[in-house]
Amino acid sequence: KKKRWSTEDDKRLMELVATSSHEDETATWGAIAKEMGGDRTGKQCRERWQSHLRPGLKKGQWTSEETSKMKLLQKTLGNKWSQIAAQLGTGRSDNDIKNRWYS
């Protein structure tokens, strides 16, 4: 069973990311997971940050422009959601983009 993220967990993750200079490197996420107490994997920490806590994260209704641009990027890049997120440039998470693609 997955452990729910508490307010304290989120606060701790935000503090650890703030003190890390390479937030997208696997080794750093692994180190952050260890600092979180070992209950989470690096992947879980990265996903929580990217999909829920990252400053500038955009959620909610998609514009037709975002959807069109996402479709064009997917044709070029395939299902490389994090690359699409970076090139889309709207603050959407890779998971949000993937979910939009399959909806």
ZAKOLVO-837658 format. One record per atom (N, C-alpha, C): residue number from 1; residue in one letter; atom name; z, y, x. Coordinates in pm, whole numbers, padded with zeros to 5 digits. Layout:
N
+-----+-----+------+--------+--------+--------+
!   n ! res ! atom !     pz !     py !     px !
+-----+-----+------+--------+--------+--------+
! NUM !   a !   CA !      Z !      Y !      X !
...
+-----+-----+------+--------+--------+--------+
END
This chain:
103
+-----+-----+------+--------+--------+--------+
!   n ! res ! atom !     pz !     py !     px !
+-----+-----+------+--------+--------+--------+
!   1 !   k !    N !  00000 ! -00119 !  00084 !
!   1 !   k !   CA !  00000 !  00000 !  00000 !
!   1 !   k !    C !  00000 !  00125 !  00088 !
!   2 !   k !    N ! -00080 !  00222 !  00049 !
!   2 !   k !   CA ! -00087 !  00347 !  00124 !
!   2 !   k !    C !  00035 !  00433 !  00096 !
!   3 !   k !    N !  00085 !  00494 !  00200 !
!   3 !   k !   CA !  00197 !  00587 !  00187 !
!   3 !   k !    C !  00141 !  00724 !  00146 !
!   4 !   r !    N !  00199 !  00783 !  00044 !
!   4 !   r !   CA !  00156 !  00915 ! -00002 !
!   4 !   r !    C !  00193 !  01021 !  00102 !
!   5 !   w !    N !  00111 !  01124 !  00108 !
!   5 !   w !   CA !  00139 !  01237 !  00198 !
!   5 !   w !    C !  00239 !  01329 !  00128 !
!   6 !   s !    N !  00351 !  01354 !  00192 !
!   6 !   s !   CA !  00451 !  01446 !  00139 !
!   6 !   s !    C !  00422 !  01588 !  00189 !
!   7 !   t !    N !  00489 !  01684 !  00132 !
!   7 !   t !   CA !  00478 !  01822 !  00178 !
!   7 !   t !    C !  00520 !  01831 !  00324 !
!   8 !   e !    N !  00624 !  01756 !  00360 !
!   8 !   e !   CA !  00672 !  01756 !  00499 !
!   8 !   e !    C !  00567 !  01696 !  00593 !
!   9 !   d !    N !  00501 !  01587 !  00547 !
!   9 !   d !   CA !  00394 !  01525 !  00627 !
!   9 !   d !    C !  00281 !  01626 !  00651 !
!  10 !   d !    N !  00241 !  01694 !  00545 !
!  10 !   d !   CA !  00133 !  01793 !  00557 !
!  10 !   d !    C !  00172 !  01905 !  00653 !
!  11 !   k !    N !  00294 !  01952 !  00641 !
!  11 !   k !   CA !  00342 !  02060 !  00729 !
!  11 !   k !    C !  00341 !  02014 !  00874 !
!  12 !   r !    N !  00388 !  01894 !  00899 !
!  12 !   r !   CA !  00391 !  01838 !  01035 !
!  12 !   r !    C !  00249 !  01823 !  01089 !
!  13 !   l !    N !  00159 !  01772 !  01008 !
!  13 !   l !   CA !  00020 !  01756 !  01051 !
!  13 !   l !    C ! -00042 !  01891 !  01086 !
!  14 !   m !    N ! -00017 !  01992 !  01004 !
!  14 !   m !   CA ! -00072 !  02126 !  01032 !
!  14 !   m !    C ! -00017 !  02181 !  01163 !
!  15 !   e !    N !  00112 !  02158 !  01188 !
!  15 !   e !   CA !  00172 !  02204 !  01314 !
!  15 !   e !    C !  00109 !  02133 !  01434 !
!  16 !   l !    N !  00089 !  02002 !  01422 !
!  16 !   l !   CA !  00031 !  01925 !  01533 !
!  16 !   l !    C ! -00114 !  01965 !  01559 !
!  17 !   v !    N ! -00190 !  01987 !  01454 !
!  17 !   v !   CA ! -00329 !  02029 !  01472 !
!  17 !   v !    C ! -00334 !  02167 !  01536 !
!  18 !   a !    N ! -00243 !  02255 !  01496 !
!  18 !   a !   CA ! -00240 !  02391 !  01552 !
!  18 !   a !    C ! -00213 !  02390 !  01703 !
!  19 !   t !    N ! -00138 !  02292 !  01750 !
!  19 !   t !   CA ! -00107 !  02285 !  01893 !
!  19 !   t !    C ! -00209 !  02203 !  01971 !
!  20 !   s !    N ! -00306 !  02144 !  01901 !
!  20 !   s !   CA ! -00410 !  02064 !  01965 !
!  20 !   s !    C ! -00536 !  02148 !  01978 !
!  21 !   s !    N ! -00601 !  02139 !  02092 !
!  21 !   s !   CA ! -00721 !  02222 !  02113 !
!  21 !   s !    C ! -00850 !  02150 !  02078 !
!  22 !   h !    N ! -00844 !  02020 !  02051 !
!  22 !   h !   CA ! -00966 !  01943 !  02023 !
!  22 !   h !    C ! -00949 !  01863 !  01894 !
!  23 !   e !    N ! -00948 !  01933 !  01781 !
!  23 !   e !   CA ! -00913 !  01869 !  01655 !
!  23 !   e !    C ! -01007 !  01757 !  01610 !
!  24 !   d !    N ! -01129 !  01749 !  01663 !
!  24 !   d !   CA ! -01221 !  01645 !  01618 !
!  24 !   d !    C ! -01234 !  01528 !  01714 !
!  25 !   e !    N ! -01165 !  01528 !  01824 !
!  25 !   e !   CA ! -01177 !  01417 !  01918 !
!  25 !   e !    C ! -01087 !  01302 !  01876 !
!  26 !   t !    N ! -01145 !  01180 !  01881 !
!  26 !   t !   CA ! -01072 !  01060 !  01838 !
!  26 !   t !    C ! -00940 !  01045 !  01911 !
!  27 !   a !    N ! -00940 !  01065 !  02043 !
!  27 !   a !   CA ! -00817 !  01047 !  02121 !
!  27 !   a !    C ! -00709 !  01142 !  02073 !
!  28 !   t !    N ! -00747 !  01263 !  02039 !
!  28 !   t !   CA ! -00650 !  01361 !  01991 !
!  28 !   t !    C ! -00594 !  01319 !  01855 !
!  29 !   w !    N ! -00678 !  01271 !  01766 !
!  29 !   w !   CA ! -00629 !  01226 !  01635 !
!  29 !   w !    C ! -00536 !  01107 !  01652 !
!  30 !   g !    N ! -00565 !  01019 !  01747 !
!  30 !   g !   CA ! -00475 !  00907 !  01775 !
!  30 !   g !    C ! -00340 !  00955 !  01824 !
!  31 !   a !    N ! -00342 !  01056 !  01911 !
!  31 !   a !   CA ! -00217 !  01114 !  01963 !
!  31 !   a !    C ! -00139 !  01183 !  01851 !
!  32 !   i !    N ! -00210 !  01253 !  01765 !
!  32 !   i !   CA ! -00145 !  01318 !  01651 !
!  32 !   i !    C ! -00080 !  01214 !  01561 !
!  33 !   a !    N ! -00150 !  01103 !  01537 !
!  33 !   a !   CA ! -00094 !  00995 !  01454 !
!  33 !   a !    C !  00036 !  00943 !  01513 !
!  34 !   k !    N !  00039 !  00926 !  01645 !
!  34 !   k !   CA !  00163 !  00881 !  01710 !
!  34 !   k !    C !  00274 !  00983 !  01691 !
!  35 !   e !    N !  00240 !  01111 !  01706 !
!  35 !   e !   CA !  00339 !  01218 !  01688 !
!  35 !   e !    C !  00390 !  01225 !  01543 !
!  36 !   m !    N !  00308 !  01178 !  01450 !
!  36 !   m !   CA !  00347 !  01175 !  01309 !
!  36 !   m !    C !  00449 !  01065 !  01282 !
!  37 !   g !    N !  00471 !  00978 !  01378 !
!  37 !   g !   CA !  00571 !  00873 !  01363 !
!  37 !   g !    C !  00514 !  00733 !  01356 !
!  38 !   g !    N !  00383 !  00721 !  01367 !
!  38 !   g !   CA !  00322 !  00589 !  01372 !
!  38 !   g !    C !  00293 !  00525 !  01237 !
!  39 !   d !    N !  00324 !  00594 !  01127 !
!  39 !   d !   CA !  00296 !  00539 !  00994 !
!  39 !   d !    C !  00150 !  00559 !  00953 !
!  40 !   r !    N !  00079 !  00642 !  01026 !
!  40 !   r !   CA ! -00059 !  00677 !  00993 !
!  40 !   r !    C ! -00150 !  00651 !  01111 !
!  41 !   t !    N ! -00277 !  00625 !  01081 !
!  41 !   t !   CA ! -00376 !  00610 !  01187 !
!  41 !   t !    C ! -00437 !  00746 !  01218 !
!  42 !   g !    N ! -00506 !  00754 !  01331 !
!  42 !   g !   CA ! -00577 !  00876 !  01365 !
!  42 !   g !    C ! -00679 !  00911 !  01259 !
!  43 !   k !    N ! -00746 !  00809 !  01206 !
!  43 !   k !   CA ! -00846 !  00831 !  01102 !
!  43 !   k !    C ! -00782 !  00891 !  00976 !
!  44 !   q !    N ! -00665 !  00839 !  00937 !
!  44 !   q !   CA ! -00597 !  00893 !  00819 !
!  44 !   q !    C ! -00558 !  01039 !  00840 !
!  45 !   c !    N ! -00510 !  01071 !  00959 !
!  45 !   c !   CA ! -00471 !  01209 !  00989 !
!  45 !   c !    C ! -00593 !  01301 !  00985 !
!  46 !   r !    N ! -00704 !  01257 !  01046 !
!  46 !   r !   CA ! -00826 !  01336 !  01045 !
!  46 !   r !    C ! -00876 !  01359 !  00903 !
!  47 !   e !    N ! -00878 !  01253 !  00823 !
!  47 !   e !   CA ! -00926 !  01265 !  00685 !
!  47 !   e !    C ! -00838 !  01358 !  00602 !
!  48 !   r !    N ! -00706 !  01351 !  00622 !
!  48 !   r !   CA ! -00616 !  01440 !  00548 !
!  48 !   r !    C ! -00644 !  01585 !  00586 !
!  49 !   w !    N ! -00662 !  01610 !  00715 !
!  49 !   w !   CA ! -00690 !  01744 !  00764 !
!  49 !   w !    C ! -00824 !  01794 !  00710 !
!  50 !   q !    N ! -00929 !  01714 !  00728 !
!  50 !   q !   CA ! -01063 !  01757 !  00691 !
!  50 !   q !    C ! -01081 !  01775 !  00540 !
!  51 !   s !    N ! -01014 !  01689 !  00461 !
!  51 !   s !   CA ! -01037 !  01689 !  00317 !
!  51 !   s !    C ! -00934 !  01766 !  00234 !
!  52 !   h !    N ! -00819 !  01802 !  00296 !
!  52 !   h !   CA ! -00715 !  01866 !  00216 !
!  52 !   h !    C ! -00650 !  01988 !  00279 !
!  53 !   l !    N ! -00640 !  01993 !  00411 !
!  53 !   l !   CA ! -00556 !  02095 !  00475 !
!  53 !   l !    C ! -00631 !  02198 !  00559 !
!  54 !   r !    N ! -00752 !  02167 !  00599 !
!  54 !   r !   CA ! -00826 !  02253 !  00691 !
!  54 !   r !    C ! -00848 !  02393 !  00632 !
!  55 !   p !    N ! -00817 !  02498 !  00709 !
!  55 !   p !   CA ! -00844 !  02634 !  00662 !
!  55 !   p !    C ! -00994 !  02652 !  00635 !
!  56 !   g !    N ! -01027 !  02721 !  00528 !
!  56 !   g !   CA ! -01167 !  02744 !  00494 !
!  56 !   g !    C ! -01230 !  02633 !  00413 !
!  57 !   l !    N ! -01152 !  02530 !  00381 !
!  57 !   l !   CA ! -01203 !  02418 !  00304 !
!  57 !   l !    C ! -01244 !  02464 !  00164 !
!  58 !   k !    N ! -01364 !  02428 !  00124 !
!  58 !   k !   CA ! -01412 !  02466 ! -00008 !
!  58 !   k !    C ! -01408 !  02344 ! -00099 !
!  59 !   k !    N ! -01350 !  02362 ! -00215 !
!  59 !   k !   CA ! -01343 !  02255 ! -00315 !
!  59 !   k !    C ! -01401 !  02307 ! -00446 !
!  60 !   g !    N ! -01417 !  02218 ! -00541 !
!  60 !   g !   CA ! -01459 !  02262 ! -00673 !
!  60 !   g !    C ! -01608 !  02253 ! -00696 !
!  61 !   q !    N ! -01653 !  02330 ! -00793 !
!  61 !   q !   CA ! -01791 !  02326 ! -00840 !
!  61 !   q !    C ! -01891 !  02353 ! -00729 !
!  62 !   w !    N ! -01996 !  02273 ! -00727 !
!  62 !   w !   CA ! -02105 !  02291 ! -00631 !
!  62 !   w !    C ! -02207 !  02388 ! -00690 !
!  63 !   t !    N ! -02263 !  02474 ! -00605 !
!  63 !   t !   CA ! -02373 !  02560 ! -00649 !
!  63 !   t !    C ! -02503 !  02481 ! -00638 !
!  64 !   s !    N ! -02605 !  02525 ! -00710 !
!  64 !   s !   CA ! -02735 !  02458 ! -00700 !
!  64 !   s !    C ! -02792 !  02474 ! -00559 !
!  65 !   e !    N ! -02763 !  02587 ! -00494 !
!  65 !   e !   CA ! -02810 !  02610 ! -00357 !
!  65 !   e !    C ! -02746 !  02510 ! -00260 !
!  66 !   e !    N ! -02615 !  02489 ! -00273 !
!  66 !   e !   CA ! -02545 !  02391 ! -00188 !
!  66 !   e !    C ! -02604 !  02252 ! -00207 !
!  67 !   t !    N ! -02626 !  02215 ! -00333 !
!  67 !   t !   CA ! -02678 !  02082 ! -00363 !
!  67 !   t !    C ! -02817 !  02064 ! -00304 !
!  68 !   s !    N ! -02903 !  02163 ! -00320 !
!  68 !   s !   CA ! -03039 !  02155 ! -00265 !
!  68 !   s !    C ! -03038 !  02143 ! -00114 !
!  69 !   k !    N ! -02957 !  02225 ! -00049 !
!  69 !   k !   CA ! -02948 !  02222 !  00097 !
!  69 !   k !    C ! -02892 !  02089 !  00145 !
!  70 !   m !    N ! -02792 !  02035 !  00075 !
!  70 !   m !   CA ! -02734 !  01907 !  00111 !
!  70 !   m !    C ! -02839 !  01796 !  00102 !
!  71 !   k !    N ! -02921 !  01799 ! -00002 !
!  71 !   k !   CA ! -03026 !  01697 ! -00020 !
!  71 !   k !    C ! -03128 !  01704 !  00093 !
!  72 !   l !    N ! -03166 !  01824 !  00133 !
!  72 !   l !   CA ! -03260 !  01840 !  00244 !
!  72 !   l !    C ! -03201 !  01789 !  00375 !
!  73 !   l !    N ! -03075 !  01822 !  00400 !
!  73 !   l !   CA ! -03008 !  01776 !  00522 !
!  73 !   l !    C ! -02994 !  01624 !  00523 !
!  74 !   q !    N ! -02968 !  01564 !  00406 !
!  74 !   q !   CA ! -02955 !  01419 !  00400 !
!  74 !   q !    C ! -03088 !  01351 !  00431 !
!  75 !   k !    N ! -03198 !  01411 !  00388 !
!  75 !   k !   CA ! -03330 !  01354 !  00420 !
!  75 !   k !    C ! -03354 !  01354 !  00570 !
!  76 !   t !    N ! -03308 !  01458 !  00637 !
!  76 !   t !   CA ! -03327 !  01472 !  00782 !
!  76 !   t !    C ! -03228 !  01387 !  00861 !
!  77 !   l !    N ! -03101 !  01391 !  00822 !
!  77 !   l !   CA ! -02994 !  01330 !  00901 !
!  77 !   l !    C ! -02950 !  01193 !  00852 !
!  78 !   g !    N ! -02993 !  01154 !  00732 !
!  78 !   g !   CA ! -02942 !  01030 !  00675 !
!  78 !   g !    C ! -02800 !  01052 !  00626 !
!  79 !   n !    N ! -02722 !  00945 !  00625 !
!  79 !   n !   CA ! -02586 !  00954 !  00571 !
!  79 !   n !    C ! -02483 !  00991 !  00677 !
!  80 !   k !    N ! -02515 !  01087 !  00759 !
!  80 !   k !   CA ! -02423 !  01137 !  00861 !
!  80 !   k !    C ! -02350 !  01257 !  00802 !
!  81 !   w !    N ! -02249 !  01226 !  00722 !
!  81 !   w !   CA ! -02184 !  01327 !  00638 !
!  81 !   w !    C ! -02117 !  01438 !  00717 !
!  82 !   s !    N ! -02055 !  01406 !  00830 !
!  82 !   s !   CA ! -01989 !  01512 !  00908 !
!  82 !   s !    C ! -02092 !  01607 !  00968 !
!  83 !   q !    N ! -02208 !  01554 !  01009 !
!  83 !   q !   CA ! -02314 !  01641 !  01061 !
!  83 !   q !    C ! -02371 !  01727 !  00949 !
!  84 !   i !    N ! -02386 !  01668 !  00831 !
!  84 !   i !   CA ! -02435 !  01745 !  00717 !
!  84 !   i !    C ! -02335 !  01856 !  00683 !
!  85 !   a !    N ! -02206 !  01823 !  00685 !
!  85 !   a !   CA ! -02103 !  01923 !  00655 !
!  85 !   a !    C ! -02112 !  02040 !  00752 !
!  86 !   a !    N ! -02128 !  02010 !  00880 !
!  86 !   a !   CA ! -02136 !  02115 !  00982 !
!  86 !   a !    C ! -02259 !  02204 !  00960 !
!  87 !   q !    N ! -02372 !  02142 !  00929 !
!  87 !   q !   CA ! -02495 !  02220 !  00912 !
!  87 !   q !    C ! -02502 !  02290 !  00776 !
!  88 !   l !    N ! -02436 !  02233 !  00676 !
!  88 !   l !   CA ! -02433 !  02296 !  00545 !
!  88 !   l !    C ! -02361 !  02431 !  00554 !
!  89 !   g !    N ! -02252 !  02432 !  00631 !
!  89 !   g !   CA ! -02183 !  02557 !  00662 !
!  89 !   g !    C ! -02112 !  02625 !  00547 !
!  90 !   t !    N ! -02076 !  02548 !  00445 !
!  90 !   t !   CA ! -02010 !  02609 !  00329 !
!  90 !   t !    C ! -01861 !  02578 !  00322 !
!  91 !   g !    N ! -01808 !  02502 !  00419 !
!  91 !   g !   CA ! -01667 !  02467 !  00418 !
!  91 !   g !    C ! -01637 !  02339 !  00343 !
!  92 !   r !    N ! -01739 !  02268 !  00299 !
!  92 !   r !   CA ! -01720 !  02140 !  00230 !
!  92 !   r !    C ! -01681 !  02033 !  00332 !
!  93 !   s !    N ! -01596 !  01940 !  00288 !
!  93 !   s !   CA ! -01560 !  01828 !  00376 !
!  93 !   s !    C ! -01671 !  01723 !  00375 !
!  94 !   d !    N ! -01675 !  01641 !  00480 !
!  94 !   d !   CA ! -01774 !  01534 !  00484 !
!  94 !   d !    C ! -01755 !  01439 !  00366 !
!  95 !   n !    N ! -01631 !  01415 !  00327 !
!  95 !   n !   CA ! -01604 !  01326 !  00214 !
!  95 !   n !    C ! -01651 !  01387 !  00082 !
!  96 !   d !    N ! -01634 !  01518 !  00066 !
!  96 !   d !   CA ! -01681 !  01587 ! -00054 !
!  96 !   d !    C ! -01833 !  01578 ! -00064 !
!  97 !   i !    N ! -01900 !  01592 !  00049 !
!  97 !   i !   CA ! -02046 !  01584 !  00052 !
!  97 !   i !    C ! -02092 !  01443 !  00017 !
!  98 !   k !    N ! -02027 !  01344 !  00077 !
!  98 !   k !   CA ! -02062 !  01204 !  00047 !
!  98 !   k !    C ! -02042 !  01175 ! -00102 !
!  99 !   n !    N ! -01930 !  01220 ! -00157 !
!  99 !   n !   CA ! -01905 !  01197 ! -00300 !
!  99 !   n !    C ! -02009 !  01266 ! -00388 !
! 100 !   r !    N ! -02049 !  01386 ! -00349 !
! 100 !   r !   CA ! -02151 !  01458 ! -00424 !
! 100 !   r !    C ! -02284 !  01384 ! -00418 !
! 101 !   w !    N ! -02318 !  01331 ! -00302 !
! 101 !   w !   CA ! -02444 !  01258 ! -00284 !
! 101 !   w !    C ! -02450 !  01137 ! -00378 !
! 102 !   y !    N ! -02340 !  01064 ! -00388 !
! 102 !   y !   CA ! -02339 !  00942 ! -00468 !
! 102 !   y !    C ! -02305 !  00965 ! -00615 !
! 103 !   s !    N ! -02282 !  01092 ! -00654 !
! 103 !   s !   CA ! -02247 !  01117 ! -00795 !
! 103 !   s !    C ! -02371 !  01143 ! -00879 !
+-----+-----+------+--------+--------+--------+
END
